[in-house]
Amino acid sequence: MRILLILALAGAFTLSACKQDARKASHDATISGLELITQDNPELEYENLRLYPIIADASYIRENAGAAQYINLGDAIANHRFRITEKKPFGRFEDQGAVNTLTIQNKSEEMVFLMAGDVVQGGKQDRVIAQDLVVPPRTITDIAVFCVEPHRWQARDEEGLAPADAPRQTEKNKGTYAFTGYYNVAGNDIRRSITQSKSQQEIWDQVGEVTSIHNAQTPTGTYTALEQSTSFTEARTRYLRFFEDKFSQNQNVAGIVAVTGDKVIGTDIFAHPALFQKQYKALIYSYITDAITSGEPVRMQESEVKQYGEKVWKKFQAEEGFESCRYEFQGLMVHFVDL
């Protein structure tokens, strides 16, 4: 699959597919596909967060049409034919790491995309998905995870933790311990640790830090305790009202670059605009959490965004000296991330 990330746009900002004359002016490029819009747009900036869209042209959309039908974890987990459960160890040596592995059962007819950073609630402790994965229909597989709730290791009932002597009658008490809740995408510090250092202790430290900053500590130390911080949730609501529908009417945005202060805090590119639209609703929580927790008013210049774009393109292409963090499934680039 031939793809190009065009790093500059002539003329006024637009969310429409790139024009032919703009492509001709871009570094004598002959291969087209993706275009990073580097011009500032006040309609994509709020307080400490600015987004730069990445536009897919018709050839990119056509070549990656298969990914348009994928659904994300937030939608899948609401289907009773899709479930995530604790991996049941059987005493074998290879099962000793079951705490960092969950089992996915996809009995539905959907192709389900799980993204590193997705947080699931339930089981014996809340977890964050540690790898990108596409799960085909009628498939049972395992997936790597990390804990984001360090002080719980038992099922939770509707009111809280299940008592240790609870009757062993429900599905969760028979040892399956299903995850029934979805909590969007974790902040980028956690996402970075998941994909780079892969350190459970580092992730726990980051969970503790962000919940402490927002005065959202709980006895179990879960990341999802952020919901108990009024100041955080009120600020997040303001950001969401501004950002959540920005790309809903556009059919060719395939990714975003997010900026706070004078730095890029992350880039996510998806195989198809339809997949971006589905995942964006959860992904934007990650960038908003960063903007609220440690963000600053945006002061990054267009020239700096272009310089970043040149570097991220080399990562996307996995050029020599640059490690690419891209997930492929059956020869299709499904998701690229730079954090």
Secondary structure as a PSIPRED ss2 file (coil, helix, strand):
# PSIPRED VFORMAT (PSIPRED V4.0)

   1 M C   1.000  0.000  0.000
   2 R C   1.000  0.000  0.000
   3 I C   1.000  0.000  0.000
   4 L C   1.000  0.000  0.000
   5 L E   0.000  0.000  1.000
   6 I E   0.000  0.000  1.000
   7 L C   1.000  0.000  0.000
   8 A C   1.000  0.000  0.000
   9 L C   1.000  0.000  0.000
  10 A C   1.000  0.000  0.000
  11 G C   1.000  0.000  0.000
  12 A C   1.000  0.000  0.000
  13 F C   1.000  0.000  0.000
  14 T C   1.000  0.000  0.000
  15 L C   1.000  0.000  0.000
  16 S C   1.000  0.000  0.000
  17 A C   1.000  0.000  0.000
  18 C C   1.000  0.000  0.000
  19 K C   1.000  0.000  0.000
  20 Q H   0.000  1.000  0.000
  21 D H   0.000  1.000  0.000
  22 A H   0.000  1.000  0.000
  23 R H   0.000  1.000  0.000
  24 K H   0.000  1.000  0.000
  25 A C   1.000  0.000  0.000
  26 S C   1.000  0.000  0.000
  27 H C   1.000  0.000  0.000
  28 D C   1.000  0.000  0.000
  29 A C   1.000  0.000  0.000
  30 T C   1.000  0.000  0.000
  31 I C   1.000  0.000  0.000
  32 S C   1.000  0.000  0.000
  33 G C   1.000  0.000  0.000
  34 L E   0.000  0.000  1.000
  35 E E   0.000  0.000  1.000
  36 L E   0.000  0.000  1.000
  37 I C   1.000  0.000  0.000
  38 T C   1.000  0.000  0.000
  39 Q C   1.000  0.000  0.000
  40 D C   1.000  0.000  0.000
  41 N C   1.000  0.000  0.000
  42 P H   0.000  1.000  0.000
  43 E H   0.000  1.000  0.000
  44 L H   0.000  1.000  0.000
  45 E E   0.000  0.000  1.000
  46 Y E   0.000  0.000  1.000
  47 E C   1.000  0.000  0.000
  48 N C   1.000  0.000  0.000
  49 L E   0.000  0.000  1.000
  50 R E   0.000  0.000  1.000
  51 L E   0.000  0.000  1.000
  52 Y E   0.000  0.000  1.000
  53 P E   0.000  0.000  1.000
  54 I E   0.000  0.000  1.000
  55 I E   0.000  0.000  1.000
  56 A E   0.000  0.000  1.000
  57 D C   1.000  0.000  0.000
  58 A H   0.000  1.000  0.000
  59 S H   0.000  1.000  0.000
  60 Y H   0.000  1.000  0.000
  61 I H   0.000  1.000  0.000
  62 R H   0.000  1.000  0.000
  63 E H   0.000  1.000  0.000
  64 N C   1.000  0.000  0.000
  65 A H   0.000  1.000  0.000
  66 G H   0.000  1.000  0.000
  67 A H   0.000  1.000  0.000
  68 A H   0.000  1.000  0.000
  69 Q H   0.000  1.000  0.000
  70 Y C   1.000  0.000  0.000
  71 I E   0.000  0.000  1.000
  72 N E   0.000  0.000  1.000
  73 L H   0.000  1.000  0.000
  74 G H   0.000  1.000  0.000
  75 D H   0.000  1.000  0.000
  76 A H   0.000  1.000  0.000
  77 I C   1.000  0.000  0.000
  78 A C   1.000  0.000  0.000
  79 N C   1.000  0.000  0.000
  80 H C   1.000  0.000  0.000
  81 R C   1.000  0.000  0.000
  82 F E   0.000  0.000  1.000
  83 R E   0.000  0.000  1.000
  84 I E   0.000  0.000  1.000
  85 T E   0.000  0.000  1.000
  86 E E   0.000  0.000  1.000
  87 K C   1.000  0.000  0.000
  88 K C   1.000  0.000  0.000
  89 P C   1.000  0.000  0.000
  90 F C   1.000  0.000  0.000
  91 G C   1.000  0.000  0.000
  92 R C   1.000  0.000  0.000
  93 F H   0.000  1.000  0.000
  94 E H   0.000  1.000  0.000
  95 D H   0.000  1.000  0.000
  96 Q C   1.000  0.000  0.000
  97 G C   1.000  0.000  0.000
  98 A H   0.000  1.000  0.000
  99 V H   0.000  1.000  0.000
 100 N H   0.000  1.000  0.000
 101 T E   0.000  0.000  1.000
 102 L E   0.000  0.000  1.000
 103 T E   0.000  0.000  1.000
 104 I E   0.000  0.000  1.000
 105 Q E   0.000  0.000  1.000
 106 N E   0.000  0.000  1.000
 107 K C   1.000  0.000  0.000
 108 S C   1.000  0.000  0.000
 109 E C   1.000  0.000  0.000
 110 E C   1.000  0.000  0.000
 111 M C   1.000  0.000  0.000
 112 V E   0.000  0.000  1.000
 113 F E   0.000  0.000  1.000
 114 L E   0.000  0.000  1.000
 115 M C   1.000  0.000  0.000
 116 A C   1.000  0.000  0.000
 117 G C   1.000  0.000  0.000
 118 D E   0.000  0.000  1.000
 119 V E   0.000  0.000  1.000
 120 V E   0.000  0.000  1.000
 121 Q E   0.000  0.000  1.000
 122 G E   0.000  0.000  1.000
 123 G C   1.000  0.000  0.000
 124 K C   1.000  0.000  0.000
 125 Q C   1.000  0.000  0.000
 126 D C   1.000  0.000  0.000
 127 R E   0.000  0.000  1.000
 128 V E   0.000  0.000  1.000
 129 I E   0.000  0.000  1.000
 130 A C   1.000  0.000  0.000
 131 Q C   1.000  0.000  0.000
 132 D C   1.000  0.000  0.000
 133 L E   0.000  0.000  1.000
 134 V E   0.000  0.000  1.000
 135 V E   0.000  0.000  1.000
 136 P C   1.000  0.000  0.000
 137 P C   1.000  0.000  0.000
 138 R C   1.000  0.000  0.000
 139 T E   0.000  0.000  1.000
 140 I E   0.000  0.000  1.000
 141 T E   0.000  0.000  1.000
 142 D E   0.000  0.000  1.000
 143 I E   0.000  0.000  1.000
 144 A E   0.000  0.000  1.000
 145 V E   0.000  0.000  1.000
 146 F E   0.000  0.000  1.000
 147 C E   0.000  0.000  1.000
 148 V C   1.000  0.000  0.000
 149 E C   1.000  0.000  0.000
 150 P C   1.000  0.000  0.000
 151 H C   1.000  0.000  0.000
 152 R C   1.000  0.000  0.000
 153 W C   1.000  0.000  0.000
 154 Q C   1.000  0.000  0.000
 155 A C   1.000  0.000  0.000
 156 R E   0.000  0.000  1.000
 157 D C   1.000  0.000  0.000
 158 E C   1.000  0.000  0.000
 159 E C   1.000  0.000  0.000
 160 G C   1.000  0.000  0.000
 161 L E   0.000  0.000  1.000
 162 A C   1.000  0.000  0.000
 163 P C   1.000  0.000  0.000
 164 A C   1.000  0.000  0.000
 165 D C   1.000  0.000  0.000
 166 A C   1.000  0.000  0.000
 167 P C   1.000  0.000  0.000
 168 R C   1.000  0.000  0.000
 169 Q C   1.000  0.000  0.000
 170 T C   1.000  0.000  0.000
 171 E C   1.000  0.000  0.000
 172 K H   0.000  1.000  0.000
 173 N H   0.000  1.000  0.000
 174 K H   0.000  1.000  0.000
 175 G C   1.000  0.000  0.000
 176 T C   1.000  0.000  0.000
 177 Y C   1.000  0.000  0.000
 178 A E   0.000  0.000  1.000
 179 F E   0.000  0.000  1.000
 180 T E   0.000  0.000  1.000
 181 G E   0.000  0.000  1.000
 182 Y E   0.000  0.000  1.000
 183 Y E   0.000  0.000  1.000
 184 N E   0.000  0.000  1.000
 185 V E   0.000  0.000  1.000
 186 A C   1.000  0.000  0.000
 187 G C   1.000  0.000  0.000
 188 N H   0.000  1.000  0.000
 189 D H   0.000  1.000  0.000
 190 I H   0.000  1.000  0.000
 191 R H   0.000  1.000  0.000
 192 R H   0.000  1.000  0.000
 193 S H   0.000  1.000  0.000
 194 I H   0.000  1.000  0.000
 195 T H   0.000  1.000  0.000
 196 Q H   0.000  1.000  0.000
 197 S H   0.000  1.000  0.000
 198 K C   1.000  0.000  0.000
 199 S C   1.000  0.000  0.000
 200 Q H   0.000  1.000  0.000
 201 Q H   0.000  1.000  0.000
 202 E H   0.000  1.000  0.000
 203 I H   0.000  1.000  0.000
 204 W H   0.000  1.000  0.000
 205 D H   0.000  1.000  0.000
 206 Q H   0.000  1.000  0.000
 207 V H   0.000  1.000  0.000
 208 G H   0.000  1.000  0.000
 209 E H   0.000  1.000  0.000
 210 V H   0.000  1.000  0.000
 211 T H   0.000  1.000  0.000
 212 S H   0.000  1.000  0.000
 213 I H   0.000  1.000  0.000
 214 H C   1.000  0.000  0.000
 215 N C   1.000  0.000  0.000
 216 A C   1.000  0.000  0.000
 217 Q C   1.000  0.000  0.000
 218 T C   1.000  0.000  0.000
 219 P C   1.000  0.000  0.000
 220 T C   1.000  0.000  0.000
 221 G C   1.000  0.000  0.000
 222 T C   1.000  0.000  0.000
 223 Y H   0.000  1.000  0.000
 224 T H   0.000  1.000  0.000
 225 A H   0.000  1.000  0.000
 226 L H   0.000  1.000  0.000
 227 E H   0.000  1.000  0.000
 228 Q H   0.000  1.000  0.000
 229 S C   1.000  0.000  0.000
 230 T H   0.000  1.000  0.000
 231 S H   0.000  1.000  0.000
 232 F H   0.000  1.000  0.000
 233 T H   0.000  1.000  0.000
 234 E H   0.000  1.000  0.000
 235 A H   0.000  1.000  0.000
 236 R H   0.000  1.000  0.000
 237 T H   0.000  1.000  0.000
 238 R H   0.000  1.000  0.000
 239 Y H   0.000  1.000  0.000
 240 L H   0.000  1.000  0.000
 241 R H   0.000  1.000  0.000
 242 F H   0.000  1.000  0.000
 243 F H   0.000  1.000  0.000
 244 E C   1.000  0.000  0.000
 245 D C   1.000  0.000  0.000
 246 K C   1.000  0.000  0.000
 247 F C   1.000  0.000  0.000
 248 S C   1.000  0.000  0.000
 249 Q C   1.000  0.000  0.000
 250 N C   1.000  0.000  0.000
 251 Q C   1.000  0.000  0.000
 252 N C   1.000  0.000  0.000
 253 V E   0.000  0.000  1.000
 254 A E   0.000  0.000  1.000
 255 G E   0.000  0.000  1.000
 256 I E   0.000  0.000  1.000
 257 V E   0.000  0.000  1.000
 258 A E   0.000  0.000  1.000
 259 V E   0.000  0.000  1.000
 260 T E   0.000  0.000  1.000
 261 G C   1.000  0.000  0.000
 262 D C   1.000  0.000  0.000
 263 K E   0.000  0.000  1.000
 264 V E   0.000  0.000  1.000
 265 I E   0.000  0.000  1.000
 266 G E   0.000  0.000  1.000
 267 T E   0.000  0.000  1.000
 268 D E   0.000  0.000  1.000
 269 I E   0.000  0.000  1.000
 270 F E   0.000  0.000  1.000
 271 A C   1.000  0.000  0.000
 272 H C   1.000  0.000  0.000
 273 P H   0.000  1.000  0.000
 274 A H   0.000  1.000  0.000
 275 L H   0.000  1.000  0.000
 276 F H   0.000  1.000  0.000
 277 Q H   0.000  1.000  0.000
 278 K H   0.000  1.000  0.000
 279 Q H   0.000  1.000  0.000
 280 Y H   0.000  1.000  0.000
 281 K H   0.000  1.000  0.000
 282 A H   0.000  1.000  0.000
 283 L H   0.000  1.000  0.000
 284 I H   0.000  1.000  0.000
 285 Y H   0.000  1.000  0.000
 286 S H   0.000  1.000  0.000
 287 Y H   0.000  1.000  0.000
 288 I H   0.000  1.000  0.000
 289 T H   0.000  1.000  0.000
 290 D H   0.000  1.000  0.000
 291 A H   0.000  1.000  0.000
 292 I H   0.000  1.000  0.000
 293 T H   0.000  1.000  0.000
 294 S H   0.000  1.000  0.000
 295 G C   1.000  0.000  0.000
 296 E C   1.000  0.000  0.000
 297 P C   1.000  0.000  0.000
 298 V C   1.000  0.000  0.000
 299 R C   1.000  0.000  0.000
 300 M C   1.000  0.000  0.000
 301 Q C   1.000  0.000  0.000
 302 E H   0.000  1.000  0.000
 303 S H   0.000  1.000  0.000
 304 E H   0.000  1.000  0.000
 305 V H   0.000  1.000  0.000
 306 K H   0.000  1.000  0.000
 307 Q H   0.000  1.000  0.000
 308 Y H   0.000  1.000  0.000
 309 G H   0.000  1.000  0.000
 310 E H   0.000  1.000  0.000
 311 K H   0.000  1.000  0.000
 312 V H   0.000  1.000  0.000
 313 W H   0.000  1.000  0.000
 314 K H   0.000  1.000  0.000
 315 K H   0.000  1.000  0.000
 316 F H   0.000  1.000  0.000
 317 Q C   1.000  0.000  0.000
 318 A C   1.000  0.000  0.000
 319 E C   1.000  0.000  0.000
 320 E C   1.000  0.000  0.000
 321 G C   1.000  0.000  0.000
 322 F C   1.000  0.000  0.000
 323 E C   1.000  0.000  0.000
 324 S C   1.000  0.000  0.000
 325 C C   1.000  0.000  0.000
 326 R E   0.000  0.000  1.000
 327 Y E   0.000  0.000  1.000
 328 E E   0.000  0.000  1.000
 329 F E   0.000  0.000  1.000
 330 Q C   1.000  0.000  0.000
 331 G C   1.000  0.000  0.000
 332 L E   0.000  0.000  1.000
 333 M E   0.000  0.000  1.000
 334 V E   0.000  0.000  1.000
 335 H E   0.000  0.000  1.000
 336 F E   0.000  0.000  1.000
 337 V E   0.000  0.000  1.000
 338 D E   0.000  0.000  1.000
 339 L C   1.000  0.000  0.000
